[in-house]
Amino acid sequence: MTQCPVCGMMVDENTAPRLVYKGKKYYFMNPIHKEMFEKDPEKFLGQKKEMSGHG
């Protein structure tokens, strides 16, 4: 299981839509989230970095 970068939900790598971005595989809750990520990947990766910085 891994986390969808768009919604944060856990997804199964075996069945989830996937995409390789900058050499890393990302898995998505659904095809819509994959499309959203493809349009602006840094938007979602930036959010993840900000969230991990709080603690």
Secondary structure by P-SEA (a helix, b strand, c coil): ccccccccbbbbccccbbbbcccbbbbcccaaaaaaaaacaaaaaaaaaaaaacc
